[in-house]
Amino acid sequence: MAIVDIFFGIWQILTLNVQSVGYEPDEETRERMEQRAEMLNREMTRLWQEVEEMSQEHRNQEQSGFAWAPLLLSALQHWQCWALAGVLVLLFGLCCWLRKRSREPERDANDPARFFVEHIQRPVQNSDRDCEAVKNLVERFLFVFKYVFFNPWYPLLEKAIEVGSAFEGWSPREEDITYRLLLPLKPPRGHIFHLEQDPVWPTRNFHIRVELVCTCEMEQPAGETRCFLHDPEEEQRRKEGPSILHDLCTDSYLDVQKIARWFQNIVRHSWGILPESATHHLTVLPSDRSCKFQVTQGREKRLLIELIFGVQQGDSDIFLSSHNTEAAYTPSTTWLESYSVAEMKFFRHIARQAQPDSVHLRCLQLCAHRLLRIEFSTYTLKTLLMHLLTTIPLSDWGRRDFLERLEDILQYLRSCLEERCLNHFFTGNDNVPEIIILPPDLRTAEPLNLFQHLEQDPDAYEDAWLEFLALQHRLCRLVLQGR
């Protein structure tokens, strides 16, 4: 009975200590305790088996008068020592953990300001300095292209436009930031780009047909008097020398992959001319539809840059882009309608209108960090946020409103899942700010449902719900437990 009393006393001590803290052991501590308990359980089982064997031996030797009681008492004492030692080890470990825990500051889940400081307002890698360094480097590449590698028969490259999360002020993965810029292409003199929408694809994809045009009646640049279409010498030169139709097109349609290879070669040959080549290392990375390269300095500093090619739709902020698609196969002459320039313009517009402590980008970054990316992409979250920024007053996106806005994002995502409908922000949306220039047919088009596939695929719909629940759980755990 003495050993039972000791166990009961120890259990009361443990219970009172745990209840006083009001916090369960972390996973690592709980796992070690469970392993220790399992080991003690195995040892106790082994000892009881020894007792049973000695009892059987006693029954066999009872007639010989062999006294087994002392052995049984010894075994029981052995078991008591093991059990007591095990509980004392558990008690010692838990006391150490409680002491460590008592020294930590108490968390307040209802204190959004403290939570913001600890988990949101951390220094991010995509600093203004890195963004500026990337822009300057790309400008130098374009300078070399214009004055060293320029060919009047090849496309003209205009000033690069910063796009994507790094330049918008957030990043889905801070440890692997890609700085993206869009390079607008203009047709060379004597050519035009004719945009043809692809009726086969469910989204707005295009082909860009390159055509020669007569320049006889057009105002010619200084020193240019001949028409590329009608002058015999120019026609012969076009057939024999490099040209956009011969080198960068497939069946007269601008080829994404040929454009990418062309500019990758320009980057390789231009690097030695740039001053950065003396202190940095350039690595051109494989990419079929863009020019992706990495610039490193020493062992730690690394910048990953991707140049995407685009053709502007009229004078709008919408481009036909070379960026990758989610499809298993995309023809090299297919150009996708891209809203990245309009999105960048939208977030800059919001930044000018919002309060200095606005947390809209931090909400997006926090959700993107904890997304499984099975059915939802970061673009899904970005679309949700753009819709909310045009419906919730910008004065309600301050630091004190952080947790409420985070809840709004989750609730909006839930309602879109229930309805299986999330409309594209720039298609048929009257809430798009007027500062963003859209093609007329895009502003008046029927809304494009980004969740349309969930209506047709029950498995995808189930996966989407599971991913939503996982995202909700991860965010709640972060807010309540800080991890």
C-alpha positions as CSV (number, residue, x, y, z in Angstrom):
1,M,0.0,0.0,0.0
2,A,2.9,2.3,0.6
3,I,3.9,2.3,-3.0
4,V,0.3,3.0,-4.1
5,D,0.2,6.0,-1.8
6,I,3.5,7.3,-3.3
7,F,2.1,7.0,-6.8
8,F,-1.1,8.8,-5.8
9,G,0.9,11.6,-4.3
10,I,3.1,12.0,-7.2
11,W,0.1,12.0,-9.6
12,Q,-1.5,14.8,-7.6
13,I,1.7,16.9,-7.8
14,L,1.9,16.4,-11.5
15,T,-1.8,17.2,-12.0
16,L,-1.6,20.3,-9.9
17,N,1.5,21.6,-11.7
18,V,0.1,21.0,-15.2
19,Q,-3.3,22.6,-14.3
20,S,-1.5,25.6,-12.7
21,V,0.3,26.3,-16.0
22,G,-2.7,25.7,-18.2
23,Y,-0.6,24.6,-21.1
24,E,0.0,21.1,-22.5
25,P,3.6,19.8,-23.1
26,D,4.9,20.4,-26.6
27,E,5.1,17.5,-29.0
28,E,8.7,16.7,-28.4
29,T,8.3,16.6,-24.6
30,R,5.1,14.6,-24.9
31,E,6.8,12.1,-27.2
32,R,9.7,11.6,-24.8
33,M,7.3,11.0,-21.9
34,E,5.2,8.5,-23.9
35,Q,8.4,6.6,-24.9
36,R,9.5,6.5,-21.2
37,A,6.1,5.3,-20.1
38,E,6.1,2.6,-22.8
39,M,9.5,1.4,-21.6
40,L,8.3,1.2,-18.0
41,N,5.2,-0.7,-19.1
42,R,7.3,-3.2,-20.9
43,E,9.6,-3.6,-17.9
44,M,6.7,-4.1,-15.5
45,T,5.2,-6.7,-17.8
46,R,8.5,-8.6,-17.9
47,L,8.7,-8.5,-14.1
48,W,5.2,-9.8,-13.6
49,Q,5.9,-12.6,-16.1
50,E,8.9,-13.5,-13.8
51,V,6.5,-13.6,-10.8
52,E,4.1,-15.9,-12.7
53,E,7.0,-18.2,-13.6
54,M,8.1,-18.3,-10.0
55,S,4.5,-19.0,-8.9
56,Q,4.3,-21.9,-11.3
57,E,7.7,-23.2,-10.0
58,H,6.3,-22.9,-6.5
59,R,3.3,-25.1,-7.4
60,N,5.6,-27.7,-8.9
61,Q,7.9,-27.7,-5.8
62,E,5.3,-27.2,-3.1
63,Q,5.5,-30.8,-2.0
64,S,9.3,-30.4,-1.4
65,G,8.6,-27.5,1.0
66,F,10.4,-25.0,-1.1
67,A,9.6,-21.4,0.1
68,W,9.0,-19.1,-2.8
69,A,7.6,-16.2,-0.7
70,P,11.0,-14.5,-0.3
71,L,11.6,-14.6,-4.0
72,L,8.2,-13.2,-4.7
73,L,8.8,-10.4,-2.2
74,S,12.2,-9.7,-3.9
75,A,10.5,-9.5,-7.3
76,L,7.8,-7.2,-6.0
77,Q,10.5,-4.9,-4.5
78,H,12.3,-5.0,-7.8
79,W,9.2,-3.9,-9.6
80,Q,8.5,-1.2,-7.1
81,C,12.0,0.2,-7.5
82,W,11.7,0.2,-11.3
83,A,8.3,1.9,-11.2
84,L,9.3,4.5,-8.6
85,A,12.5,5.3,-10.5
86,G,10.5,5.7,-13.7
87,V,8.0,8.0,-12.1
88,L,10.8,10.1,-10.5
89,V,12.4,10.5,-13.9
90,L,9.2,11.7,-15.4
91,L,8.7,14.0,-12.4
92,F,12.2,15.5,-12.8
93,G,11.7,16.0,-16.6
94,L,8.3,17.7,-16.2
95,C,9.6,19.9,-13.4
96,C,12.4,21.1,-15.6
97,W,10.0,21.8,-18.4
98,L,7.6,23.7,-16.0
99,R,10.5,25.8,-14.7
100,K,11.5,26.7,-18.3
101,R,7.9,27.5,-19.2
102,S,7.4,29.7,-16.1
103,R,10.3,31.9,-17.3
104,E,8.7,32.6,-20.7
105,P,6.4,35.6,-21.1
106,E,2.7,34.8,-21.2
107,R,1.0,34.9,-24.6
108,D,-2.1,36.9,-25.1
109,A,-4.1,35.6,-28.1
110,N,-6.3,38.6,-28.0
111,D,-3.4,41.0,-28.4
112,P,-3.1,41.6,-32.2
113,A,-0.4,44.2,-31.8
114,R,1.9,41.8,-29.9
115,F,1.1,39.0,-32.5
116,F,1.8,41.4,-35.3
117,V,5.2,42.4,-33.9
118,E,6.3,38.8,-33.3
119,H,5.1,37.1,-36.5
120,I,4.3,39.6,-39.2
121,Q,6.4,42.7,-38.9
122,R,9.7,40.8,-39.4
123,P,12.3,42.0,-41.9
124,V,11.7,40.5,-45.3
125,Q,14.5,39.7,-47.8
126,N,12.9,41.5,-50.7
127,S,14.1,44.9,-49.5
128,D,13.9,48.1,-51.5
129,R,17.7,47.8,-51.9
130,D,17.5,44.4,-53.6
131,C,14.6,45.5,-55.8
132,E,16.6,48.6,-56.9
133,A,19.7,46.5,-57.6
134,V,17.6,44.1,-59.8
135,K,16.1,47.0,-61.7
136,N,19.5,48.6,-62.3
137,L,21.0,45.4,-63.5
138,V,18.2,44.8,-66.0
139,E,18.5,48.3,-67.3
140,R,22.2,47.7,-68.0
141,F,21.4,44.6,-69.9
142,L,18.9,46.6,-72.0
143,F,21.5,49.3,-72.5
144,V,24.0,46.8,-73.9
145,F,21.3,45.3,-76.1
146,K,20.4,48.7,-77.6
147,Y,23.9,49.8,-78.4
148,V,25.8,46.5,-79.0
149,F,23.4,43.8,-80.1
150,F,20.7,45.8,-81.7
151,N,19.3,44.4,-85.0
152,P,16.7,46.4,-86.9
153,W,15.1,43.2,-88.1
154,Y,14.5,41.9,-84.5
155,P,11.9,43.1,-81.9
156,L,12.4,46.3,-80.0
157,L,12.7,46.0,-76.3
158,E,11.1,48.7,-74.2
159,K,11.8,49.6,-70.5
160,A,11.2,46.6,-68.2
161,I,8.2,46.7,-65.9
162,E,8.4,45.3,-62.4
163,V,5.7,42.7,-61.7
164,G,5.1,39.9,-59.2
165,S,5.1,39.5,-55.4
166,A,8.6,40.7,-54.8
167,F,8.0,44.1,-56.3
168,E,4.4,44.3,-54.8
169,G,5.9,44.0,-51.3
170,W,5.2,40.5,-50.2
171,S,6.5,37.0,-51.0
172,P,4.9,33.5,-50.8
173,R,8.3,32.1,-49.8
174,E,10.8,34.4,-48.2
175,E,13.6,31.9,-48.6
176,D,13.2,31.7,-52.4
177,I,12.3,35.1,-53.8
178,T,12.1,35.5,-57.6
179,Y,12.3,39.1,-58.9
180,R,10.1,39.2,-62.1
181,L,10.1,41.9,-64.7
182,L,8.1,42.0,-67.9
183,L,9.9,43.1,-71.1
184,P,7.5,44.7,-73.6
185,L,8.2,43.7,-77.2
186,K,7.5,46.1,-80.1
187,P,7.6,45.0,-83.8
188,P,10.6,46.2,-85.8
189,R,10.2,48.8,-88.4
190,G,8.1,47.6,-91.3
191,H,6.3,45.0,-89.3
192,I,3.2,44.7,-87.2
193,F,1.9,42.3,-84.5
194,H,-1.6,41.1,-85.2
195,L,-3.2,39.5,-82.1
196,E,-5.5,36.5,-82.8
197,Q,-7.5,35.0,-79.9
198,D,-7.4,31.2,-79.6
199,P,-11.0,29.9,-79.6
200,V,-9.9,26.4,-78.4
201,W,-8.6,27.4,-75.0
202,P,-11.1,28.1,-72.2
203,T,-9.1,31.2,-71.1
204,R,-8.1,34.2,-73.1
205,N,-5.0,32.9,-75.0
206,F,-3.6,34.4,-78.2
207,H,-1.4,33.9,-81.1
208,I,0.7,36.8,-82.4
209,R,1.0,36.9,-86.2
210,V,3.9,38.9,-87.6
211,E,3.2,40.7,-90.8
212,L,5.3,43.0,-93.1
213,V,3.7,46.3,-93.9
214,C,4.4,48.9,-96.6
215,T,6.4,51.9,-95.4
216,C,6.5,53.8,-98.7
217,E,4.0,56.4,-97.5
218,M,5.1,56.4,-93.9
219,E,7.4,58.9,-92.3
220,Q,10.8,57.3,-92.3
221,P,13.4,57.6,-89.5
222,A,16.5,59.6,-90.3
223,G,18.7,57.8,-92.9
224,E,15.9,55.3,-93.8
225,T,14.3,55.7,-97.2
226,R,13.6,52.2,-98.4
227,C,10.5,50.1,-97.9
228,F,11.2,46.6,-96.4
229,L,8.3,45.2,-98.4
230,H,8.8,46.7,-101.9
231,D,12.5,47.5,-102.1
232,P,14.3,44.6,-103.9
233,E,17.5,45.1,-101.9
234,E,15.7,45.0,-98.6
235,E,13.8,41.9,-99.7
236,Q,17.0,40.1,-100.6
237,R,18.6,41.1,-97.3
238,R,15.6,39.9,-95.4
239,K,15.8,36.5,-97.0
240,E,19.5,36.0,-96.5
241,G,20.2,37.7,-93.2
242,P,18.7,37.4,-89.7
243,S,15.0,38.5,-89.3
244,I,12.2,38.2,-86.9
245,L,10.1,36.1,-89.3
246,H,12.9,33.7,-90.1
247,D,14.5,33.4,-86.7
248,L,11.9,34.1,-84.0
249,C,8.7,32.9,-85.6
250,T,7.0,29.6,-86.5
251,D,4.8,29.8,-89.6
252,S,4.7,33.6,-89.2
253,Y,3.6,33.4,-85.6
254,L,5.9,34.8,-82.8
255,D,7.4,31.8,-81.0
256,V,7.8,32.1,-77.2
257,Q,10.6,29.5,-77.0
258,K,12.7,31.1,-79.8
259,I,12.3,34.5,-78.2
260,A,13.5,33.1,-74.8
261,R,16.6,31.5,-76.4
262,W,17.4,34.6,-78.3
263,F,17.4,36.8,-75.2
264,Q,19.2,34.2,-73.0
265,N,22.1,34.4,-75.5
266,I,22.1,38.2,-75.2
267,V,22.3,38.0,-71.4
268,R,25.2,35.5,-71.7
269,H,27.2,37.7,-74.1
270,S,26.4,40.9,-72.4
271,W,27.5,39.8,-68.9
272,G,31.2,40.3,-69.5
273,I,30.6,44.0,-70.5
274,L,28.8,44.9,-67.3
275,P,30.7,46.1,-64.2
276,E,28.9,43.5,-62.0
277,S,30.8,40.7,-63.7
278,A,34.0,41.6,-61.8
279,T,32.3,40.9,-58.4
280,H,29.4,38.7,-59.1
281,H,28.7,35.4,-60.9
282,L,26.0,34.8,-63.5
283,T,24.2,31.5,-64.0
284,V,21.6,31.4,-66.8
285,L,19.0,28.8,-65.7
286,P,17.0,26.6,-68.1
287,S,13.6,28.0,-69.1
288,D,11.5,27.5,-72.2
289,R,9.3,30.5,-71.9
290,S,11.3,33.2,-70.1
291,C,14.9,34.3,-69.4
292,K,15.7,33.2,-65.9
293,F,19.1,33.7,-64.3
294,Q,20.8,33.8,-61.0
295,V,23.4,36.4,-59.8
296,T,25.5,35.5,-56.8
297,Q,28.0,37.4,-54.8
298,G,30.2,35.2,-52.5
299,R,28.4,32.3,-50.8
300,E,25.4,34.1,-49.3
301,K,24.1,36.9,-51.5
302,R,21.9,35.5,-54.3
303,L,19.3,37.2,-56.5
304,L,17.0,35.1,-58.7
305,I,15.7,37.1,-61.7
306,E,13.1,36.2,-64.3
307,L,12.4,38.2,-67.4
308,I,9.1,37.6,-69.0
309,F,8.3,38.8,-72.5
310,G,5.0,40.5,-73.3
311,V,3.1,42.3,-76.1
312,Q,0.7,45.0,-75.0
313,Q,-2.9,45.0,-75.9
314,G,-3.5,48.4,-77.4
315,D,-2.7,51.0,-74.8
316,S,-4.1,49.0,-71.9
317,D,-2.4,47.5,-68.8
318,I,-3.1,44.0,-70.1
319,F,-0.3,42.1,-72.0
320,L,0.0,38.9,-73.8
321,S,2.8,37.2,-71.9
322,S,5.3,34.3,-72.3
323,H,4.8,33.1,-68.7
324,N,4.3,29.4,-67.9
325,T,0.9,27.8,-67.7
326,E,-0.5,25.0,-65.5
327,A,-1.3,23.0,-68.6
328,A,0.8,19.9,-69.3
329,Y,1.5,21.2,-72.8
330,T,1.3,24.7,-74.2
331,P,2.2,25.3,-77.9
332,S,5.2,27.6,-78.3
333,T,3.2,30.0,-80.4
334,T,0.6,30.5,-77.6
335,W,0.8,33.7,-75.6
336,L,-1.3,34.0,-72.4
337,E,-3.2,37.0,-71.4
338,S,-1.4,38.4,-68.3
339,Y,-2.8,40.8,-65.7
340,S,0.5,41.2,-63.8
341,V,1.1,44.8,-64.9
342,A,-2.5,45.7,-63.9
343,E,-2.0,43.9,-60.5
344,M,1.1,45.8,-59.8
345,K,-0.7,49.1,-60.7
346,F,-3.6,48.1,-58.5
347,F,-1.4,47.5,-55.4
348,R,0.5,50.7,-55.9
349,H,-2.8,52.5,-56.1
350,I,-3.9,50.9,-52.9
351,A,-0.6,51.8,-51.2
352,R,-1.2,55.4,-52.0
353,Q,-4.7,55.4,-50.7
354,A,-4.3,53.1,-47.6
355,Q,-3.1,54.0,-44.1
356,P,0.7,53.8,-43.4
357,D,0.2,50.8,-41.1
358,S,-2.0,48.9,-43.5
359,V,-1.6,45.2,-43.2
360,H,-3.2,44.0,-46.4
361,L,0.0,42.6,-47.9
362,R,1.0,41.0,-44.6
363,C,-2.3,39.2,-44.5
364,L,-1.6,37.9,-48.0
365,Q,1.9,36.9,-47.1
366,L,0.8,35.1,-44.0
367,C,-1.8,33.0,-45.8
368,A,0.5,32.3,-48.7
369,H,3.2,30.9,-46.3
370,R,0.7,28.4,-44.9
371,L,-0.9,27.3,-48.1
372,L,-0.5,23.7,-49.2
373,R,-0.9,24.6,-52.9
374,I,-3.0,21.6,-53.9
375,E,-6.1,23.2,-55.2
376,F,-5.4,26.8,-54.2
377,S,-2.6,28.8,-55.6
378,T,-1.2,32.1,-54.3
379,Y,-3.1,33.7,-57.1
380,T,-6.4,32.5,-55.5
381,L,-5.5,34.3,-52.3
382,K,-4.3,37.4,-54.3
383,T,-7.7,37.5,-56.1
384,L,-9.6,37.2,-52.8
385,L,-7.6,40.1,-51.3
386,M,-8.1,42.4,-54.3
387,H,-11.9,41.8,-54.1
388,L,-11.9,42.6,-50.3
389,L,-9.7,45.7,-50.8
390,T,-12.4,47.1,-53.0
391,T,-15.3,46.2,-50.7
392,I,-13.9,46.8,-47.2
393,P,-12.8,50.5,-46.5
394,L,-9.1,51.0,-46.6
395,S,-9.3,52.7,-43.2
396,D,-10.2,49.3,-41.7
397,W,-7.0,47.6,-42.8
398,G,-4.8,49.1,-40.0
399,R,-2.7,47.1,-37.6
400,R,-5.4,47.0,-35.0
401,D,-7.7,45.3,-37.5
402,F,-5.2,42.6,-38.5
403,L,-7.0,39.6,-36.9
404,E,-10.4,40.7,-38.2
405,R,-9.2,41.1,-41.8
406,L,-7.5,37.7,-41.5
407,E,-10.8,36.2,-40.5
408,D,-12.5,38.1,-43.4
409,I,-10.2,36.4,-45.9
410,L,-11.0,32.9,-44.5
411,Q,-14.7,33.6,-44.4
412,Y,-14.7,34.9,-48.0
413,L,-12.7,31.8,-49.1
414,R,-15.3,29.6,-47.3
415,S,-18.2,31.3,-49.0
416,C,-16.5,31.0,-52.4
417,L,-16.0,27.3,-51.8
418,E,-19.6,26.8,-50.8
419,E,-20.8,28.5,-54.0
420,R,-17.9,27.0,-56.0
421,C,-17.4,30.5,-57.5
422,L,-14.5,32.9,-57.3
423,N,-14.7,35.6,-60.0
424,H,-11.5,36.8,-61.7
425,F,-10.8,40.4,-60.5
426,F,-10.3,42.1,-63.9
427,T,-13.0,40.3,-65.9
428,G,-16.4,41.9,-65.9
429,N,-15.8,43.6,-62.5
430,D,-17.2,47.1,-62.0
431,N,-15.0,47.6,-58.9
432,V,-11.8,47.7,-60.8
433,P,-10.3,51.2,-60.1
434,E,-10.5,53.5,-63.1
435,I,-6.8,54.2,-63.0
436,I,-6.3,50.7,-64.4
437,I,-6.7,50.6,-68.2
438,L,-8.5,47.5,-69.5
439,P,-9.4,46.5,-73.0
440,P,-13.1,47.4,-73.6
441,D,-14.1,43.8,-74.2
442,L,-12.5,42.7,-70.9
443,R,-14.3,45.3,-68.8
444,T,-17.7,44.3,-70.2
445,A,-17.1,40.6,-70.5
446,E,-18.9,38.0,-68.4
447,P,-17.2,37.3,-65.1
448,L,-14.7,34.4,-65.3
449,N,-15.1,31.8,-62.5
450,L,-11.7,30.6,-61.2
451,F,-13.5,27.8,-59.3
452,Q,-15.3,26.5,-62.3
453,H,-13.4,23.2,-62.2
454,L,-14.7,22.5,-58.7
455,E,-18.2,22.2,-60.2
456,Q,-17.0,19.5,-62.6
457,D,-14.6,17.6,-60.5
458,P,-16.0,16.2,-57.1
459,D,-12.5,15.0,-56.1
460,A,-11.0,18.5,-56.6
461,Y,-13.9,20.0,-54.6
462,E,-13.2,17.7,-51.7
463,D,-9.5,18.4,-51.9
464,A,-10.2,22.1,-51.9
465,W,-12.3,21.8,-48.7
466,L,-9.5,19.8,-47.0
467,E,-7.0,22.4,-48.0
468,F,-9.2,25.2,-46.7
469,L,-9.5,23.4,-43.3
470,A,-5.7,22.8,-43.2
471,L,-5.1,26.5,-43.9
472,Q,-7.6,27.5,-41.3
473,H,-6.0,25.2,-38.7
474,R,-2.5,26.5,-39.4
475,L,-3.6,30.1,-39.1
476,C,-5.5,29.4,-35.9
477,R,-2.5,27.5,-34.4
478,L,-0.2,30.4,-35.3
479,V,-2.5,33.0,-33.7
480,L,-3.1,31.0,-30.5
481,Q,0.2,29.2,-30.0
482,G,2.7,31.3,-32.1
483,R,3.8,28.5,-34.3
